[in-house]
Amino acid sequence: MNMLQQFASHTPLWVWALLIFLITRGVAAMKPGEVTLGRLAVVPALFTAWGLWSISARYGTSWQAWALWLIGIGAGTGIGWMMLRRAVLTANRATGKLWRSADYSLLPLLLVTFVVKYGFESALAMSPTLAGDVGFRAAYLLLSGGFTGIFIGKYLRYVAAWRRAATDEDLQVTG
């Protein structure tokens, strides 16, 4: 059995289900349309939960590990925020949804994030001692946090557009 077949056969079914889910989310984002903030929160919540679980399982309460992950999240959040700077976002308070222009960056970003996280997790499963290697550990935590942060930053941009619309409506009513 070649290496690729071994990876595929030892990968839990939930990982394949996650990949399919991420692909469907990425394809859906390529079409402009209305979506709720709750639905937009799923991907950042999913990657945050995966990161929390992974780091807790491998590094426990190591403040250095958590600090690296949070630094990655901070940097990624800024990148994610900037990625949507030209997006058209319009809140529809009547439907409780946010209209957003097509996002062609989401599918490739989801796929790259999945491949990177899968690669790191596979490497750690095959060689648990890598968790203690300083360079590997830093790359794993910074990239994991960075990708998670990108999704958080994009979500925060959506929330800001929603809040800005609420403020604009308040100004129109009182003004």
C-alpha positions in Angstrom: 0.0 0.0 0.0 1.5 3.4 -0.9 1.7 6.3 1.5 -1.4 8.1 0.1 -3.5 5.0 0.5 -2.3 4.6 4.1 -3.2 8.2 4.9 -6.7 7.8 3.4 -7.4 4.5 5.1 -6.3 5.8 8.5 -8.2 9.1 8.3 -11.4 9.0 10.4 -14.7 9.4 8.6 -15.4 12.7 10.3 -12.4 14.3 8.6 -13.8 13.3 5.2 -17.2 14.6 6.2 -15.6 17.9 7.3 -13.8 18.2 4.0 -17.0 17.7 2.1 -18.8 20.3 4.3 -16.0 22.8 3.8 -16.1 22.3 0.0 -19.9 22.9 -0.1 -19.4 26.1 2.0 -16.7 27.4 -0.3 -18.7 26.7 -3.4 -21.8 28.4 -1.9 -19.7 31.5 -1.1 -18.9 31.9 -4.8 -22.5 33.1 -5.3 -23.6 36.4 -4.0 -26.6 36.3 -1.7 -28.2 36.7 1.7 -26.9 34.8 4.7 -27.3 35.0 8.5 -24.5 35.9 10.8 -25.1 32.6 12.5 -24.4 30.7 9.3 -21.3 32.8 8.7 -20.0 31.9 12.2 -19.9 28.2 11.5 -16.5 28.0 9.8 -14.6 30.2 12.3 -16.3 28.4 15.1 -15.4 25.0 13.6 -11.7 25.9 13.1 -11.5 27.5 16.6 -13.0 24.4 18.2 -10.6 22.2 16.2 -7.6 24.3 17.3 -8.7 24.3 20.9 -9.1 20.6 20.9 -5.8 20.0 19.1 -3.7 22.3 21.4 -5.4 21.0 24.6 -4.7 17.4 23.6 -1.1 18.0 22.6 0.1 20.8 24.8 -2.3 21.0 27.7 -1.8 24.2 29.7 1.5 25.2 28.1 1.3 29.0 28.0 3.9 29.1 25.3 1.8 26.9 23.0 -1.3 29.0 23.7 0.6 32.2 23.2 1.9 31.1 19.8 -1.6 30.1 18.7 -3.1 33.4 19.8 -0.4 35.3 18.0 -1.3 33.4 14.9 -5.0 34.2 15.5 -4.2 37.9 15.9 -2.2 38.1 12.7 -4.8 36.0 10.8 -7.6 38.2 12.0 -6.0 41.2 10.5 -5.5 39.4 7.2 -9.1 38.1 7.2 -10.5 41.6 7.9 -8.5 43.1 5.0 -9.6 40.3 2.6 -13.1 41.6 2.7 -12.3 45.3 2.5 -13.8 45.6 -1.0 -16.7 43.2 -0.4 -20.2 44.6 -0.8 -22.0 43.9 2.5 -25.6 45.1 3.1 -27.7 44.2 6.1 -31.4 43.5 5.6 -32.9 44.0 9.0 -36.3 42.8 7.7 -35.0 39.3 6.9 -32.3 39.3 9.6 -29.7 38.5 6.9 -26.6 40.1 5.4 -26.3 40.4 1.7 -22.7 39.7 0.6 -21.0 39.8 -2.8 -19.4 36.6 -4.1 -16.4 35.5 -2.1 -14.0 33.6 -4.4 -11.3 33.4 -1.8 -13.2 31.2 0.6 -12.9 27.8 -1.2 -9.2 28.0 -1.9 -8.6 29.3 1.7 -10.7 26.4 3.1 -8.8 23.8 1.1 -5.4 25.2 1.9 -6.3 25.4 5.6 -7.6 21.8 5.6 -4.6 20.5 3.8 -2.2 22.3 6.2 -4.0 21.2 9.3 -4.4 17.7 8.0 -0.7 17.6 7.1 0.4 18.8 10.6 -2.1 16.4 12.3 -0.9 13.5 10.2 2.8 14.2 10.9 2.1 14.4 14.6 0.1 11.2 14.5 3.0 9.4 12.7 5.7 11.0 14.9 4.3 12.3 18.2 7.8 13.5 19.2 7.4 16.3 16.6 5.2 18.1 19.2 8.3 18.8 21.2 10.4 20.1 18.2 10.6 23.8 18.6 10.5 24.7 14.9 7.7 22.3 14.1 5.7 23.4 17.1 6.0 27.1 16.3 5.0 26.5 12.6 2.1 24.3 13.6 0.7 26.7 16.2 1.3 29.9 14.3 -0.2 28.5 11.1 -3.1 26.8 12.9 -3.8 30.1 14.7 -3.2 32.2 11.6 -5.7 30.3 9.4 -8.3 30.3 12.2 -7.7 34.0 12.6 -8.4 34.6 8.9 -11.9 33.1 9.3 -12.4 35.1 12.5 -11.3 38.3 10.8 -13.7 37.8 7.9 -16.5 37.1 10.3 -15.7 40.2 12.3 -16.0 42.2 9.0 -19.5 40.7 8.5 -20.5 41.6 12.1 -19.1 45.2 11.6 -21.2 45.6 8.4 -24.3 44.4 10.3 -23.7 46.8 13.2 -22.9 49.7 10.9 -26.3 49.1 9.2 -28.0 49.2 12.6 -26.2 52.5 13.4 -27.2 54.0 10.1 -30.8 53.1 10.7 -30.7 54.7 14.1 -29.3 57.8 12.6 -32.0 57.9 10.0 -34.8 57.4 12.5 -33.5 60.0 15.0 -32.1 62.4 12.4 
